[in-house]
Amino acid sequence: MDIVTVQSENEAFQRNLIEHIDANDYLVFDTPDDAYEFYNGYAFLHGFGIRTRVTHKNKTTNEAYRRKFVCNKEGFKDLKRDGFAGEAKKRHRDLRTGCEAFLRISKGKDGKWSVDAFNNAHNHELTVSPAKVMKHRSHGKFHRSLACKSLMLELGQSGLRASQIKKVKNTMKNPSENDVTSKQCSDILGEQRKKYKGKEFYGLIKHFQDKLLEDPDLYFVVDLFNDGSPRNIFLADRRSRDSYMKFADVVVFDVTYMTNKFMMPFAPFVGVNHHRQSMLFAGALLENEKQETFEWLFQNFLKCMFDKHLFAIITDQDKAIGNAIKRVFPKTQHRFYS
């Protein structure tokens, strides 16, 4: 029986190994997550979804030593837990069939995880259509595969936004991956950006604090994570605030700038004065491009500008930005640029 080491960083290599499962070859993985991704890829190509059924742990060290992945139709729904006796409750259709297909892995003395049991006998029809296979919950995690993440990060470093990365990724036809969403792209980019922040980000805040001594009307706000680390930062100086009060008829908002060393989207609010010269009203560094982030930004922008609402704002056709504008600037005319 051959020993095949699974290298998660090479997805093409993983796909070639799928045939080894059917041949009952001995598979070795570095981590349980690698085994999950491998079996999930196998499940995708064969038309079913999976889930983690059980994890066995050492009673003394609480360290996991065995894990079992099963078909998502394994077992049956527990009707006893479906509401109290005598209580009328709307029941969802039970999709489980008691399927016994599974893949089990165990941890060896060398720290590697190997397949020690495998059953490919399903008691239900397998999905043929790729579009229907993608509806299985386990296949919604394909966006976290290393190849997909690497592509997202590379596109992000080139200056593309999450919504633009989504469009690029989804145009690439790959039968083993389903479409990604803007939120998934934002999550992946956000994980990477945390590595670029640190002492430099705190140094930037210290710089703003020093500037505040020179300009008492300087306005800046820092949004923090639960652990106290910086997440978003907003800034507007006296000149910018004065300009907004005079020329706030139309504001252009854009987050396509990614040239700062933090690898974070820079979001400027730009207007035009009576000489048709561009003017910067405010700017921000953002952790991600989600609706809640833009709502935080717009709310602080409004507070900074003495609650003077925008007459019109021009943005690209990003859904998260549009939804945030509706929440914070409900009476503002929203237009798109091409």
JOURBEL-V511604 format. One record per residue. N is the residue number from 1. SS is DSSP state (helix for helix, strand for strand, loop for the rest). NEAR is the number of other ideal C-beta (glycine too) atoms within 8 Angstrom. Layout:
# JOURBEL-V511604
[[N;SS;NEAR] [N;SS;NEAR]]
This chain:
# JOURBEL-V511604
[[1;loop;5] [2;loop;6] [3;strand;6] [4;strand;10] [5;strand;5] [6;loop;14] [7;loop;7] [8;loop;14] [9;loop;4] [10;loop;7] [11;helix;11] [12;helix;6] [13;helix;9] [14;helix;14] [15;helix;10] [16;helix;7] [17;helix;12] [18;helix;12] [19;helix;7] [20;helix;10] [21;helix;15] [22;helix;7] [23;loop;6] [24;loop;6] [25;loop;9] [26;strand;9] [27;strand;13] [28;strand;11] [29;strand;14] [30;loop;7] [31;loop;8] [32;helix;10] [33;helix;7] [34;helix;12] [35;helix;17] [36;helix;11] [37;helix;12] [38;helix;15] [39;helix;12] [40;helix;13] [41;helix;13] [42;helix;10] [43;helix;15] [44;helix;11] [45;helix;10] [46;helix;7] [47;loop;9] [48;loop;14] [49;loop;11] [50;strand;14] [51;strand;10] [52;strand;10] [53;strand;8] [54;strand;6] [55;strand;8] [56;strand;7] [57;strand;8] [58;loop;8] [59;loop;4] [60;loop;4] [61;loop;4] [62;loop;6] [63;loop;6] [64;strand;10] [65;strand;8] [66;strand;10] [67;strand;13] [68;strand;12] [69;strand;14] [70;strand;13] [71;strand;13] [72;loop;13] [73;loop;12] [74;loop;13] [75;loop;6] [76;loop;6] [77;loop;7] [78;loop;6] [79;helix;5] [80;helix;4] [81;helix;4] [82;loop;8] [83;loop;4] [84;loop;4] [85;loop;3] [86;loop;3] [87;loop;6] [88;loop;2] [89;loop;6] [90;loop;3] [91;loop;6] [92;loop;4] [93;loop;4] [94;loop;7] [95;loop;6] [96;loop;11] [97;loop;7] [98;loop;9] [99;loop;12] [100;loop;9] [101;loop;11] [102;strand;13] [103;strand;11] [104;strand;12] [105;strand;15] [106;strand;9] [107;strand;9] [108;loop;8] [109;loop;3] [110;loop;4] [111;loop;5] [112;loop;9] [113;strand;14] [114;strand;11] [115;strand;12] [116;strand;6] [117;strand;7] [118;strand;9] [119;strand;7] [120;loop;7] [121;loop;6] [122;loop;10] [123;loop;8] [124;loop;7] [125;loop;3] [126;loop;8] [127;loop;9] [128;loop;5] [129;loop;6] [130;helix;6] [131;helix;6] [132;helix;8] [133;helix;13] [134;loop;10] [135;loop;6] [136;loop;13] [137;helix;7] [138;helix;11] [139;helix;14] [140;helix;9] [141;helix;8] [142;helix;12] [143;helix;14] [144;helix;7] [145;loop;10] [146;helix;8] [147;helix;7] [148;helix;13] [149;helix;11] [150;helix;8] [151;helix;9] [152;helix;15] [153;helix;11] [154;helix;8] [155;helix;12] [156;helix;15] [157;helix;8] [158;loop;6] [159;loop;8] [160;loop;9] [161;loop;10] [162;helix;13] [163;helix;12] [164;helix;9] [165;helix;15] [166;helix;14] [167;helix;8] [168;helix;10] [169;helix;14] [170;helix;8] [171;helix;6] [172;loop;6] [173;loop;4] [174;loop;5] [175;loop;6] [176;loop;9] [177;loop;8] [178;loop;7] [179;loop;7] [180;loop;12] [181;loop;8] [182;helix;12] [183;helix;8] [184;helix;10] [185;helix;17] [186;helix;12] [187;helix;9] [188;helix;13] [189;helix;14] [190;helix;10] [191;helix;7] [192;helix;11] [193;helix;12] [194;helix;8] [195;helix;5] [196;helix;11] [197;loop;11] [198;loop;6] [199;helix;5] [200;helix;10] [201;helix;11] [202;helix;9] [203;helix;8] [204;helix;9] [205;helix;11] [206;helix;8] [207;helix;8] [208;helix;11] [209;helix;8] [210;helix;8] [211;helix;10] [212;helix;10] [213;helix;5] [214;helix;6] [215;loop;8] [216;loop;4] [217;loop;7] [218;loop;13] [219;strand;10] [220;strand;10] [221;strand;8] [222;strand;10] [223;strand;10] [224;strand;8] [225;loop;7] [226;loop;4] [227;loop;4] [228;loop;5] [229;loop;8] [230;strand;12] [231;strand;8] [232;strand;13] [233;strand;13] [234;strand;16] [235;strand;11] [236;strand;15] [237;loop;11] [238;helix;8] [239;helix;6] [240;helix;12] [241;helix;15] [242;helix;8] [243;helix;12] [244;helix;15] [245;helix;9] [246;helix;7] [247;loop;10] [248;loop;12] [249;loop;6] [250;strand;9] [251;strand;12] [252;strand;11] [253;strand;12] [254;strand;10] [255;strand;12] [256;strand;8] [257;strand;11] [258;loop;12] [259;loop;5] [260;loop;9] [261;loop;5] [262;loop;10] [263;loop;10] [264;loop;12] [265;strand;11] [266;strand;13] [267;strand;13] [268;strand;12] [269;strand;13] [270;strand;12] [271;strand;15] [272;strand;9] [273;loop;10] [274;loop;4] [275;loop;4] [276;loop;5] [277;loop;6] [278;strand;6] [279;strand;11] [280;strand;9] [281;strand;15] [282;strand;15] [283;strand;11] [284;strand;12] [285;strand;11] [286;strand;13] [287;loop;9] [288;loop;10] [289;loop;15] [290;loop;9] [291;helix;8] [292;helix;6] [293;helix;13] [294;helix;13] [295;helix;11] [296;helix;10] [297;helix;14] [298;helix;13] [299;helix;9] [300;helix;10] [301;helix;12] [302;helix;12] [303;helix;7] [304;helix;12] [305;loop;14] [306;loop;5] [307;loop;6] [308;loop;8] [309;loop;8] [310;loop;8] [311;loop;8] [312;strand;11] [313;strand;14] [314;strand;10] [315;strand;15] [316;loop;8] [317;loop;6] [318;loop;12] [319;helix;8] [320;helix;13] [321;helix;13] [322;helix;11] [323;helix;9] [324;helix;13] [325;helix;14] [326;helix;9] [327;helix;8] [328;helix;10] [329;loop;12] [330;loop;6] [331;loop;4] [332;loop;11] [333;strand;6] [334;strand;11] [335;strand;8] [336;strand;8] [337;loop;7] [338;loop;2]]
